[in-house]
Amino acid sequence: MESQGSETRKARADSHDSQTASEFINSQLQLEADAREALPYAFDHCTQPLGPLRQNLFSCLTCNPPPSSPSDPYTPAGVCYSCSIACHGEHELVELFNKRNFTCDCGSTRLPATSPCTLRIDPATGVKGPVHSQPAALHNIYNQNFRNRFCGCGELYDAHTEKGTMFQCLGLADEENGGCGEDWWHPECILGFGRDWSSKQHKPQPDSKSKEDLPNSTLEDNNPRHQEENNDEDEEEDLPPGFPKEDDFETFLCYKCTAAHPWIRRYASSTGFLPPVLKAGGPISSEENPDLLRWAKEYHAAGEGTPEQLLALKPRADDEVVNGNSG
């Protein structure tokens, strides 16, 4: 009887752990749905045969580790979304997001032969992968992002420690022509506050009061709903003063690209454009920068403050023009 009871309990356990066909199918469908959410696009074809595209790119730091010094020579490379998963899925990648007129470098001489492209068709055999050491596209343009450096501060990006929002410049000019090449910028760097601005803003203040001494309204912040509201407020405060709200614009032009194409300045505050974002600083005389004085007077004529007020704002090398929907 004891043996029979053990077998009965075992049978019940097996029955409890088993799945019906319907449950199994539903679980598989859920796994596929989760996978589609994590990797929303198909990754069975490399984009290289399509030529230059505006596409989401990744830089593989495992295959192409950048030197410690930005001035050291480096052969950058960018791979498409599909190759980042199929060919470099176990590597350390930096997501660069969209870049224009770029052909995937996977399988080319810009990456080691030990990391071939498994998605491209081998021109010698006509069979898919592995392909390596193929001629690289000559039209691709690379900026510091491929070295895992971003913004005018040139800071190394660490996804685990990075806080706040960065904004991608429209990139009217590449680095060779004085622009940024669609770089990503910290808003505090755009305004000239520096990278330590955020830490200074959120530096905790010493407080000797105990919880018992605090008013009830402060104690109520332990409520999860209140904490969520406070978190929302903190997120809104991440943008430095003088920088537009995220919902007010779609893209922007950095001071580098504005300097490379000064004609864009005439569109500041016009239909579809926000006013320029300028770096706070000392006044600029007409002798020091006559072009800025002329621009300030034109800006004043459009009803955007007096020339003196505008000249009290010193641009970071040039005007920061933010493009958005003003209506």
Phi, psi and chi 1 to 4 in degrees:
 res  aa     phi    psi   chi1   chi2   chi3   chi4
   1 MET       -  -38.0  -69.2  -65.0  -66.6      -
   2 GLU   -65.5  -41.3 -174.6  175.3  -13.0      -
   3 SER   -64.4  -40.5  175.0      -      -      -
   4 GLN   -65.1  -39.1 -177.5  179.5   -2.7      -
   5 GLY   -62.9  -39.2      -      -      -      -
   6 SER   -63.3  -42.7  -60.4      -      -      -
   7 GLU   -64.9  -36.8  -68.7  177.1   -2.8      -
   8 THR   -65.9  -44.0  -57.9      -      -      -
   9 ARG   -63.9  -38.5  -73.4 -167.2  -65.7  -89.9
  10 LYS   -64.3  -42.1 -178.7  179.1  178.8 -178.2
  11 ALA   -63.4  -39.9      -      -      -      -
  12 ARG   -65.7  -38.4  -71.8  176.1  179.1  174.0
  13 ALA   -64.7  -43.1      -      -      -      -
  14 ASP   -61.8  -40.1  -68.5  -17.3      -      -
  15 SER   -65.4  -36.7  174.7      -      -      -
  16 HIS   -67.8  -36.1  178.4   73.7      -      -
  17 ASP   -82.9  -13.9  -66.2  -23.2      -      -
  18 SER   -77.5  160.9   64.7      -      -      -
  19 GLN  -123.4  145.6  -74.8 -177.7  -53.2      -
  20 THR   -77.7  164.9   65.3      -      -      -
  21 ALA   -59.5  -38.6      -      -      -      -
  22 SER   -65.6  -42.1  175.8      -      -      -
  23 GLU   -65.4  -39.4  -69.7  172.7  -21.1      -
  24 PHE   -63.7  -45.5  175.7   77.0      -      -
  25 ILE   -62.5  -42.5  -67.5  173.7      -      -
  26 ASN   -64.3  -38.0  -71.0  -24.3      -      -
  27 SER   -67.1  -38.8   66.1      -      -      -
  28 GLN   -66.3  -40.4  -67.9  -58.3  -54.8      -
  29 LEU   -62.5  -37.8  -68.6  174.8      -      -
  30 GLN   -67.6  -40.1 -176.8   59.9   49.0      -
  31 LEU   -62.2  -41.5  -70.5  173.6      -      -
  32 GLU   -65.0  -38.6  -68.2  176.6    8.7      -
  33 ALA   -64.6  -40.8      -      -      -      -
  34 ASP   -63.8  -39.7  -66.6  -18.4      -      -
  35 ALA   -66.2  -40.2      -      -      -      -
  36 ARG   -65.4  -33.6  -77.2 -166.1  -61.2  -88.6
  37 GLU   -70.0  -40.1 -176.7  176.7   -4.2      -
  38 ALA   -73.4  -39.9      -      -      -      -
  39 LEU  -126.9   83.0  -55.7  170.6      -      -
  40 PRO   -71.3  -13.3   25.5  -33.4      -      -
  41 TYR  -115.6  154.2  -51.6  109.6      -      -
  42 ALA   -66.9  145.0      -      -      -      -
  43 PHE  -131.4   45.7   48.1   88.8      -      -
  44 ASP  -106.4    0.7   51.6   -4.3      -      -
  45 HIS  -136.9  132.7  -69.1   88.6      -      -
  46 CYS   -76.4  145.4  174.4      -      -      -
  47 THR   -83.9   -1.8   61.3      -      -      -
  48 GLN   -54.8  -43.7 -171.4  -85.4  -20.0      -
  49 PRO   -63.1  -17.5  -23.1   34.8      -      -
  50 LEU   -82.0   -9.4  -58.6  177.2      -      -
  51 GLY    79.3 -160.4      -      -      -      -
  52 PRO   -67.1  128.7   22.0  -31.7      -      -
  53 LEU  -137.0  161.2  -58.9  171.2      -      -
  54 ARG   -88.7  110.2 -175.1  177.0 -172.2  -89.2
  55 GLN  -147.7  163.8   58.4  179.0  -46.3      -
  56 ASN   -76.3  125.6 -158.1   18.6      -      -
  57 LEU  -119.9  158.8  -66.0  176.9      -      -
  58 PHE  -134.6  147.1  -64.2   79.2      -      -
  59 SER  -109.7  127.4  176.5      -      -      -
  60 CYS   -92.9  109.6 -177.3      -      -      -
  61 LEU   -78.7  -16.1  -56.8 -176.4      -      -
  62 THR   -75.4  -45.9  -58.2      -      -      -
  63 CYS   -77.2  -36.3  -67.2      -      -      -
  64 ASN  -127.0   70.9  -93.4   21.2      -      -
  65 PRO   -65.2  124.3   22.0  -31.3      -      -
  66 PRO   -74.7  153.1   26.5  -32.8      -      -
  67 PRO   -69.6  161.5   25.8  -33.4      -      -
  68 SER   -68.9  -31.6   56.6      -      -      -
  69 SER   -98.4  130.7  174.1      -      -      -
  70 PRO   -62.1  -20.5  -19.5   31.6      -      -
  71 SER   -85.0  -11.8   59.7      -      -      -
  72 ASP   -72.9  148.0  -70.6  -16.2      -      -
  73 PRO   -63.1  148.4   21.2  -31.6      -      -
  74 TYR  -157.3  141.8  178.4   60.2      -      -
  75 THR  -106.6   96.4  -58.1      -      -      -
  76 PRO   -75.4  161.9   28.2  -33.2      -      -
  77 ALA  -154.9  148.5      -      -      -      -
  78 GLY  -128.8  140.0      -      -      -      -
  79 VAL  -120.6  152.1  -59.9      -      -      -
  80 CYS   -76.7  172.9   67.0      -      -      -
  81 TYR   -56.9  -45.9  172.4   83.1      -      -
  82 SER   -62.5  -45.9  -64.5      -      -      -
  83 CYS   -68.0  -29.8  -70.9      -      -      -
  84 SER   -61.8  -27.9   72.2      -      -      -
  85 ILE   -94.3  -51.8  -60.2  169.4      -      -
  86 ALA   -74.8  -34.5      -      -      -      -
  87 CYS  -107.8  -23.7  -50.8      -      -      -
  88 HIS  -129.9   25.2  -56.2  -93.2      -      -
  89 GLY   -62.0  -27.5      -      -      -      -
  90 GLU   -99.1    8.9  -58.2  -63.1  -35.3      -
  91 HIS  -100.5  169.4  -63.0  175.5      -      -
  92 GLU   -84.7  116.2 -177.7 -177.9    0.2      -
  93 LEU  -117.2  150.9  -62.9  169.2      -      -
  94 VAL  -117.8  122.2  177.8      -      -      -
  95 GLU   -80.3  123.9 -175.0  172.2    9.4      -
  96 LEU   -98.5   -9.7  -50.8  178.8      -      -
  97 PHE    63.1 -153.5  -66.5   90.1      -      -
  98 ASN   -76.4  136.3  -75.7  -41.2      -      -
  99 LYS  -132.4  143.5  -61.4  -75.8 -173.6 -176.8
 100 ARG   -86.6  152.8  -69.5 -167.2  -61.3  -90.4
 101 ASN    50.9   50.3  -59.1  -37.8      -      -
 102 PHE  -123.8  134.6 -160.1   95.2      -      -
 103 THR  -106.1  133.1  -60.8      -      -      -
 104 CYS   -55.6  134.7  179.5      -      -      -
 105 ASP   -91.6   -5.2  -76.8  -38.5      -      -
 106 CYS   -61.8  131.7 -166.4      -      -      -
 107 GLY    87.1    3.2      -      -      -      -
 108 SER  -102.6  178.6   74.9      -      -      -
 109 THR   -70.2   -7.9   52.9      -      -      -
 110 ARG   -78.9  -11.1  -75.4 -172.6  168.1  -89.9
 111 LEU  -123.7  151.0  -69.9  164.6      -      -
 112 PRO   -63.4  147.9   21.2  -32.0      -      -
 113 ALA   -63.7  -19.3      -      -      -      -
 114 THR   -74.8   -8.4   52.0      -      -      -
 115 SER  -122.1   71.8  -65.2      -      -      -
 116 PRO   -73.3  164.7   30.4  -36.1      -      -
 117 CYS   -86.3  123.9 -179.8      -      -      -
 118 THR   -92.5    0.3   61.0      -      -      -
 119 LEU  -109.3  -20.7  -58.9  178.7      -      -
 120 ARG   -79.8  156.3  -72.6  173.6   59.0  174.7
 121 ILE   -85.3  125.7  -57.2  -63.2      -      -
 122 ASP   -68.4  118.8 -169.8  -31.6      -      -
 123 PRO   -63.1  -22.0   22.2  -31.8      -      -
 124 ALA   -81.9  -35.9      -      -      -      -
 125 THR  -108.6  -19.4   63.5      -      -      -
 126 GLY    75.7   11.4      -      -      -      -
 127 VAL  -110.1  146.8  178.9      -      -      -
 128 LYS   -67.8  123.3  177.7 -177.8  -75.8 -170.0
 129 GLY    49.0  169.4      -      -      -      -
 130 PRO   -77.5  137.8   29.0  -32.2      -      -
 131 VAL  -118.2  134.5  174.8      -      -      -
 132 HIS  -151.3  165.5   61.9   83.4      -      -
 133 SER    61.5   26.1  -54.3      -      -      -
 134 GLN   -82.0  154.0  -65.6  -63.8  -53.2      -
 135 PRO   -57.2  135.9  -22.6   33.0      -      -
 136 ALA   -81.8  153.8      -      -      -      -
 137 ALA   -66.8  131.7      -      -      -      -
 138 LEU   -81.9  -19.3  -60.5  177.5      -      -
 139 HIS   -87.1  -10.2   57.5  -97.8      -      -
 140 ASN   -63.4  139.1  -75.6  -11.4      -      -
 141 ILE  -118.2  134.3  -63.2  176.5      -      -
 142 TYR  -119.3  141.6  -52.7   86.4      -      -
 143 ASN  -120.7 -169.9   66.7   -5.6      -      -
 144 GLN   -66.0  -17.5   65.9  169.4   -7.7      -
 145 ASN   -59.0  -32.3  -63.1  163.8      -      -
 146 PHE   -69.2  -16.2  -67.5   83.7      -      -
 147 ARG   -92.1    4.8  -64.8  173.3  174.3 -108.5
 148 ASN    70.7   29.5 -167.1   30.8      -      -
 149 ARG  -116.5  140.7  -67.1 -174.2  178.9  -87.3
 150 PHE  -138.5  158.4  -65.1   83.9      -      -
 151 CYS    72.7  170.1 -173.5      -      -      -
 152 GLY   -66.2  -19.9      -      -      -      -
 153 CYS   -78.9  -14.7   65.3      -      -      -
 154 GLY    66.5   26.5      -      -      -      -
 155 GLU   -74.6  142.6 -174.1  176.1   79.3      -
 156 LEU   -68.2  138.0  -72.4  169.5      -      -
 157 TYR   -92.2  130.6 -178.4   78.6      -      -
 158 ASP  -128.3  109.0 -175.4   -9.8      -      -
 159 ALA   -62.7  -23.4      -      -      -      -
 160 HIS   -80.4  -24.4  -59.1  -70.2      -      -
 161 THR  -114.8  -16.3   59.5      -      -      -
 162 GLU   -64.9  131.7 -179.0   67.9   32.4      -
 163 LYS  -126.3  156.1  -64.8 -178.2  179.3  179.3
 164 GLY    86.9 -178.9      -      -      -      -
 165 THR  -108.4  139.5  -56.7      -      -      -
 166 MET  -112.3  153.5  -62.2  179.8   70.3      -
 167 PHE  -124.1  136.9  -62.1   91.2      -      -
 168 GLN   -91.3  128.4 -173.3  178.1   28.5      -
 169 CYS   -71.4  147.1  175.0      -      -      -
 170 LEU   -61.7  -26.3 -172.0   61.2      -      -
 171 GLY    71.9   62.5      -      -      -      -
 172 LEU   -69.8  -19.9  -74.3 -174.6      -      -
 173 ALA  -141.2  149.1      -      -      -      -
 174 ASP   -87.2  176.7   54.9   45.8      -      -
 175 GLU   -62.8  -36.8  -72.5 -176.7  -21.0      -
 176 GLU   -64.6  -25.5  -67.9 -177.0   -1.6      -
 177 ASN  -106.8   21.2  -66.5  -58.4      -      -
 178 GLY    91.7   -3.4      -      -      -      -
 179 GLY   -94.0 -161.9      -      -      -      -
 180 CYS  -112.4  -12.9   72.9      -      -      -
 181 GLY    69.0   42.7      -      -      -      -
 182 GLU    64.6   44.0  -61.7 -179.8  -78.0      -
 183 ASP   -74.7  165.7 -156.5  -13.1      -      -
 184 TRP  -106.1  138.1  -71.7   83.8      -      -
 185 TRP  -124.7  143.8  -65.4   78.2      -      -
 186 HIS   -81.1  132.4  -55.5  109.5      -      -
 187 PRO   -59.9  -34.2   18.0  -29.7      -      -
 188 GLU   -68.7  -28.2   59.0  -91.3   28.1      -
 189 CYS   -74.7  -35.2  -68.2      -      -      -
 190 ILE   -58.7  -41.0  -66.6  174.5      -      -
 191 LEU   -85.1   -5.4  -71.2  166.6      -      -
 192 GLY    83.9   13.8      -      -      -      -
 193 PHE   -78.8  -22.5  -66.9  141.5      -      -
 194 GLY    90.5  163.9      -      -      -      -
 195 ARG   -70.6  -20.5  -75.0  -66.0  -74.0  134.8
 196 ASP   -86.5    4.6   57.8  -10.6      -      -
 197 TRP   -61.1  -46.6  172.5   83.7      -      -
 198 SER   -62.8  -42.8 -180.0      -      -      -
 199 SER   -65.8  -34.2   59.3      -      -      -
 200 LYS   -68.1  -38.0  -71.1  179.7  180.0  178.9
 201 GLN   -66.3  -35.8  -69.2  -63.4  112.5      -
 202 HIS  -104.2   17.0  -62.2   90.7      -      -
 203 LYS   -67.1  123.7 -174.8  177.0 -179.2  180.0
 204 PRO   -65.0  140.0   23.8  -32.8      -      -
 205 GLN   -93.0  139.8  -61.3  -64.3  -34.2      -
 206 PRO   -64.5  138.0   22.0  -32.4      -      -
 207 ASP  -143.9  118.4 -169.4   -6.2      -      -
 208 SER   -89.0   -4.2   58.8      -      -      -
 209 LYS   -74.9  142.9  -68.3 -176.4  178.1 -179.4
 210 SER   -88.1  170.5   63.9      -      -      -
 211 LYS   -60.4  -33.3  -75.1 -171.8  175.5 -178.4
 212 GLU   -65.8  -27.4  -70.5   74.7   12.6      -
 213 ASP   -83.2  -12.7  -62.7  -30.4      -      -
 214 LEU   -82.6  149.8  -63.6  176.1      -      -
 215 PRO   -68.5  162.1   24.2  -33.8      -      -
 216 ASN   -60.3  -33.5  -69.7  -26.3      -      -
 217 SER   -62.8  -31.8   58.7      -      -      -
 218 THR   -76.1  -39.2  -56.4      -      -      -
 219 LEU   -64.6  -27.4  -66.8  176.4      -      -
 220 GLU   -67.8  -14.6  -73.1  178.7   -4.0      -
 221 ASP   -66.0  -11.5  -74.1  -15.8      -      -
 222 ASN   -71.8  -13.4  -69.0  -33.8      -      -
 223 ASN   -65.8  126.6 -173.9  -50.7      -      -
 224 PRO   -54.3  -35.8  -24.0   32.8      -      -
 225 ARG   -65.8  -39.5  179.3  173.8   60.3   83.7
 226 HIS   -68.6  -37.8  -64.9  161.6      -      -
 227 GLN   -63.2  -38.3  -69.7  178.6   -8.5      -
 228 GLU   -65.3  -39.7 -177.1  175.7   -9.8      -
 229 GLU   -64.9  -40.0  -67.3  173.6   -5.6      -
 230 ASN   -65.0  -38.2  -68.1  -24.3      -      -
 231 ASN   -62.5  -39.9  -70.2  -21.6      -      -
 232 ASP   -62.8  -39.9  -67.9  -19.8      -      -
 233 GLU   -65.4  -39.4  -67.3  176.8    0.3      -
 234 ASP   -62.3  -40.2  -69.8  -18.1      -      -
 235 GLU   -63.2  -38.9  -70.0  178.4    1.7      -
 236 GLU   -67.6  -29.7  -67.0  178.4    0.0      -
 237 GLU   -82.5   -3.4  -66.2  174.3   -3.3      -
 238 ASP   -65.4  -27.8  -79.2  -18.0      -      -
 239 LEU   -80.9  132.5  -66.5  176.5      -      -
 240 PRO   -69.5  157.8   24.7  -33.2      -      -
 241 PRO   -61.5  136.6   21.9  -33.3      -      -
 242 GLY    97.3  -10.5      -      -      -      -
 243 PHE   -96.6  135.5 -163.9   87.1      -      -
 244 PRO   -63.7  156.2  -17.8   29.2      -      -
 245 LYS   -68.0  150.4  -65.1 -179.4  179.5  179.2
 246 GLU   -58.4  -35.4  -67.8 -174.8   47.6      -
 247 ASP   -76.3   -7.2  -66.4  -22.3      -      -
 248 ASP   -87.8  -11.7  -70.0  -13.6      -      -
 249 PHE  -148.2  159.4   65.4   99.0      -      -
 250 GLU  -102.6  -34.2  -65.7 -179.9   -2.5      -
 251 THR  -156.2  171.7 -173.3      -      -      -
 252 PHE  -146.3  166.9   88.3  105.6      -      -
 253 LEU  -116.4  128.0  -66.0  170.7      -      -
 254 CYS   -77.6  170.5   72.3      -      -      -
 255 TYR   -64.7  -29.1   66.8   87.8      -      -
 256 LYS   -66.9  -48.2  -68.4 -177.4  179.0 -179.5
 257 CYS   -69.6  -31.9  -68.9      -      -      -
 258 THR   -68.1  -38.6  -54.5      -      -      -
 259 ALA   -68.0  -35.3      -      -      -      -
 260 ALA   -71.7  -27.3      -      -      -      -
 261 HIS  -132.9   75.5  -65.7  -76.5      -      -
 262 PRO   -63.5  -16.5   20.9  -31.9      -      -
 263 TRP   -62.1  -20.6   54.2  -94.7      -      -
 264 ILE   -69.0  -20.3 -166.2   65.9      -      -
 265 ARG   -63.6  -27.4  -74.8 -178.6  -73.0 -177.4
 266 ARG   -65.4  -17.6   71.9 -174.8   67.7  170.7
 267 TYR   -88.7   -6.3  -67.4   99.2      -      -
 268 ALA   -57.7  129.3      -      -      -      -
 269 SER    71.9    2.2  -64.0      -      -      -
 270 SER   -80.6  177.9   64.0      -      -      -
 271 THR   -57.7  125.8  -58.3      -      -      -
 272 GLY    89.0   -3.9      -      -      -      -
 273 PHE  -124.0  141.8  -74.6   77.5      -      -
 274 LEU   -85.6  167.1  -64.2  177.9      -      -
 275 PRO   -62.6  158.1  -21.7   32.4      -      -
 276 PRO   -68.9  149.3   25.9  -34.4      -      -
 277 VAL   -99.3  118.7  177.2      -      -      -
 278 LEU  -113.6  154.6  -57.1  175.8      -      -
 279 LYS   -81.8  132.8  176.1 -170.7  174.8 -175.2
 280 ALA   -68.4  138.8      -      -      -      -
 281 GLY  -176.9 -162.8      -      -      -      -
 282 GLY   -78.1  166.3      -      -      -      -
 283 PRO   -69.0  155.2   25.4  -33.6      -      -
 284 ILE  -119.1  129.6  -61.2  177.2      -      -
 285 SER   -84.0  162.9   65.6      -      -      -
 286 SER   -66.3  -29.0   58.7      -      -      -
 287 GLU   -70.3  -35.2  -68.1   78.0   12.6      -
 288 GLU   -72.8  -38.6 -178.9 -177.6   -5.5      -
 289 ASN  -149.1   80.3 -163.4  -32.3      -      -
 290 PRO   -63.3  -32.6   22.0  -32.7      -      -
 291 ASP   -64.0  -39.0  -70.0  -23.3      -      -
 292 LEU   -67.1  -39.0  178.6   61.1      -      -
 293 LEU   -62.7  -45.0  178.0   62.9      -      -
 294 ARG   -61.0  -43.5  174.7 -175.9   53.2   77.4
 295 TRP   -64.8  -38.0  176.6   85.1      -      -
 296 ALA   -64.5  -39.1      -      -      -      -
 297 LYS   -66.7  -39.2  -70.2 -179.1  176.9  178.5
 298 GLU   -64.2  -38.5  -66.5  174.1   -4.7      -
 299 TYR   -64.8  -39.9 -162.6   51.2      -      -
 300 HIS   -65.7  -38.6  168.6   56.0      -      -
 301 ALA   -61.1  -26.2      -      -      -      -
 302 ALA   -84.2    4.8      -      -      -      -
 303 GLY    83.9   29.5      -      -      -      -
 304 GLU  -113.8   42.8  -62.0  -68.3  -17.3      -
 305 GLY    99.3  169.5      -      -      -      -
 306 THR   -83.3  155.9   66.9      -      -      -
 307 PRO   -57.5  -35.1  -25.1   34.1      -      -
 308 GLU   -63.9  -40.6  -69.3   74.8   16.9      -
 309 GLN   -65.2  -39.5  -69.9  172.6  -30.6      -
 310 LEU   -70.7  -36.3  -65.6  168.1      -      -
 311 LEU   -74.0  -12.5  -70.3  177.5      -      -
 312 ALA   -77.4   -4.5      -      -      -      -
 313 LEU  -110.0  116.1  -61.7  172.7      -      -
 314 LYS   -94.0  120.6 -176.3  177.3 -179.6 -179.7
 315 PRO   -65.8  151.6  -14.7   27.7      -      -
 316 ARG   -81.6   89.8 -177.7 -179.3  174.0   87.2
 317 ALA    71.7  -35.6      -      -      -      -
 318 ASP  -169.3 -179.3 -146.7  -44.3      -      -
 319 ASP   -69.2  139.5  -44.0  -23.7      -      -
 320 GLU   -92.5  113.2  -65.7  -76.9   -4.0      -
 321 VAL  -101.9  123.4  179.2      -      -      -
 322 VAL  -106.0  125.1  179.8      -      -      -
 323 ASN  -100.6  127.8  177.8   11.1      -      -
 324 GLY  -162.7 -172.5      -      -      -      -
 325 ASN   -95.0  107.7  -65.0  -38.1      -      -
 326 SER   -82.3  -14.1   59.6      -      -      -
 327 GLY   -92.7      -      -      -      -      -
